[in-house]
Amino acid sequence: MSIFRASRILLKDLRLGPRSPIFLWAVIFPGVVTLVVQVVFGSLFEPKPRLGIVDQGRSEITALMSQLEGIDLTLLNSVSELKQRVEGNDFDAGLVLKDGFDRAMRSGQKPLLEFFIGGESLASNRTILAVTTLDIVRKVEGKAPPVGVEINTLGDAETLSIFTRLVPGMVMCALLIAGVFVTAFGLVEERENKTLDAVLITPVKLSEVLTAKAGLGFILAVLMSYATLLLNGALGSQPAALLITLIVAGLMSVEFGLIYGTTSKDTKTLFTLMKTLNIFLFAPVIFYIFPDWPQWIAIVEQPVIAWVLLTLCEESLQSIAQATFVPGTSLRIFRGQISQRARFAEIGGIYGPRQRIAEGT
């Protein structure tokens, strides 16, 4: 196998990839699915609580408030400007800290805490800002809160939000679309368009074509799955280790794509195969989304999927062997009837010079 010829085919597929709807869908999928899931289950368009502060005495409250990640804090110099911006819904709330506020609290006095609330702000943001401000005031004062809150989780399962449980499903979809769909459709499309027949008459080998198709699917699978995790803030504390896992998953996905692409004789067969088997590939992820379901079903299902895929792999290898070599001749062809002269003119600049092929006995 020639790495040079395989790389030229890969570069050709990368250059012409945007013409394929499957390729485009694989590229835009992470952004689309992140937008949809975060709108439905997350808080993509729900703004952070916005707080404006006028600090006239360098209060410790301002310093503690600025350390909170969930609040959008803005410091102002004028009380009148603060009121105007709260009234104009630029802030959900405004806080005025007069000079000596912290000292007065610690000495036992009750200084005035001016807290303005915007009439158009969300009720949830008002509550968050009010409760947070009171907690920080107590902390600066040095007093413990009047009540203690103890959170007890009932049940054996770990509590995870539905959005967190959907992230593996989004990554799995990205792997299936980029690794399986792109690889398989690339092979079937070239077979249906008869371009694969012409390529195999040139010095290019079938293994080089399969390597190029798998390379394209692998690159897209790793990049799009990583992009899905990045957009959803799920890279974790060890992104390098996670990348290794995605590389292994990308290799497995393109293997499935090669099996589908070599087993299917046309697009209709490929669609039928994907609709049938992808349900089983995706099933373990569904059990993760719904942890209350019996988990033993997902464990038992995995050997069945492995047996089915091994059977398909054996059939695909047999079909490749039967379709690639014609007994009794040394001419390497692929199934189908094409006009060789026209195809040579079309692919000559991509796959290299034409080589004379002599039939043997």
C-alpha positions, -999 to +999 in steps of 0.1 A: +000+000+000+013+034-009+008+061+018+014+088-009-016+076-030-038+072+000-029+107+012-038+122-022-072+105-021-077+118+015-068+154+004-092+151-025-120+140-002-112+169+022-113+194-007-145+180-021-161+172+013-182+204+016-202+193-014-216+163+005-246+170+028-234+142+052-200+159+055-216+193+062-240+179+087-210+162+105-193+195+108-222+216+120-237+189+143-218+199+175-230+234+173-266+225+164-270+198+190-254+220+217-278+249+209-309+227+209-300+208+241-289+239+261-321+258+250-343+229+261-325+216+292-298+241+299-295+279+304-278+291+272-301+322+269-306+327+306-283+355+316-263+355+348-276+377+376-262+413+369-252+433+399-240+469+400-221+482+430-211+516+441-184+511+467-175+544+485-151+528+511-134+498+495-157+473+513-147+437+517-181+428+504-171+440+469-140+418+470-159+387+480-187+394+455-161+397+426-148+362+434-182+346+426-183+331+391-221+330+387-227+368+390-219+394+365-205+423+386-200+459+375-184+487+396-198+522+393-188+555+407-222+573+409-253+564+428-275+582+403-259+563+374-266+530+393-303+539+398-306+549+361-290+516+349-311+494+372-342+512+361-332+507+325-328+469+331-290+470+325-287+455+360-310+431+379-300+448+412-278+476+425-259+478+458-246+510+475-219+505+502-211+538+520-178+546+535-172+528+568-199+502+562-177+472+572-164+490+604-199+500+615-212+464+611-183+449+631-188+475+659-224+463+664-241+492+645-268+488+619-257+508+589-281+513+560-277+489+531-291+504+500-302+476+476-321+485+444-340+459+424-350+463+387-386+459+379-380+439+347-354+415+362-361+378+366-375+367+400-348+340+401-320+366+396-335+388+423-335+360+448-300+349+440-286+384+444-305+391+476-296+359+493-259+361+481-256+397+494-270+387+528-247+358+531-216+379+523-228+406+547-230+380+575-196+367+566-180+401+567-198+409+600-183+377+615-216+361+625-228+326+617-261+324+597-292+319+618-300+285+603-280+256+590-289+237+558-281+200+555-287+184+521-295+146+520-297+127+487-323+099+488-318+068+467-287+049+456-282+066+423-259+096+420-279+128+413-270+142+378-288+168+358-305+157+326-282+180+307-251+162+321-266+128+312-272+139+277-236+149+270-224+113+263-253+109+239-243+140+220-207+127+218-220+093+206-241+110+179-210+131+167-190+099+165-217+080+145-223+109+121-186+117+114-170+083+118-197+059+105-219+080+082-191+099+064-169+068+059-197+045+048-214+071+025-181+080+009-176+044-002-212+037-013-214+070-032-183+064-052-195+028-059-229+041-072-213+068-093-188+043-108-158+064-098-145+036-077-144+013-107-122+038-126-099+043-096-092+006-092-081+003-128-053+028-120-023+019-098-044+028-068-052-002-046-085-009-028-067-008+005-055+027-002-090+039-010-103+023+022-075+039+042-083+073+028-120+070+035-113+058+070-088+087+075-114+113+066-140+097+090-114+094+118-103+131+116-139+143+116-149+119+144-122+130+168-125+167+160-163+168+162-166+148+193-139+170+210-158+201+198-190+187+213-174+183+247-157+217+244-190+235+236-207+218+265-179+225+290-174+187+296-136+184+290-130+179+327-097+182+345-077+159+322-085+168+285-054+150+273-066+117+287-100+123+273-085+130+239-069+095+239-103+080+247-118+100+217-091+087+194-099+051+203-136+058+199-129+074+165-110+043+153-139+021+163-164+043+146-145+043+113-143+005+116-181+003+117-182+028+088-160+005+067-181-025+076-213-007+066-197+007+034-183-025+021-213-046+030-239-023+014-243-024-023-262+008-026-275+038-005-308+021+003-291-009+017-268+013+037-297+033+052-314+000+062-283-013+078-277+019+098-313+021+110-311-015+122-277-016+139-272+019+151-300+014+175-280-013+192-248+008+191-266+037+208-286+017+233-259+016+261-259+055+261-297+055+265-294+034+297-269+060+310-294+088+303-321+068+323-302+052+352-334+038+367-337+013+339-323-022+345-286-018+337-280-055+331-298-051+297-270-029+284-244-053+297-260-083+280-265-064+248-228-058+242-218-094+233-248-096+209-236-064+191-201-078+189-213-110+173-234-092+147-206-069+138-181-097+134-205-115+111-210-084+090-172-079+090-167-114+076-193-109+049-178-075+039-143-091+036-157-118+014-176-093-008-144-072-011-124-103-022-150-114-047-154-079-061-118-070-063-102-099-082-116-117-113-105-153-113-084-163-143-070-128-151-045-104-137-067-074-144-079-058-111-114-044-115-144-036-094-180-046-102-198-023-127-195-012-163-179+021-171-163+040-199-126+037-190-113+064-214-137+090-200-129+081-164-092+082-170-095+118-183-115+127-152-093+112-125-059+114-141-049+146-123-059+132-089-048+096-087-016+098-108-006+088-143-023+060-162-005+027-161-008+002-189-027-029-179-024-061-198-048-089-194-033-123-184-046-158-183 
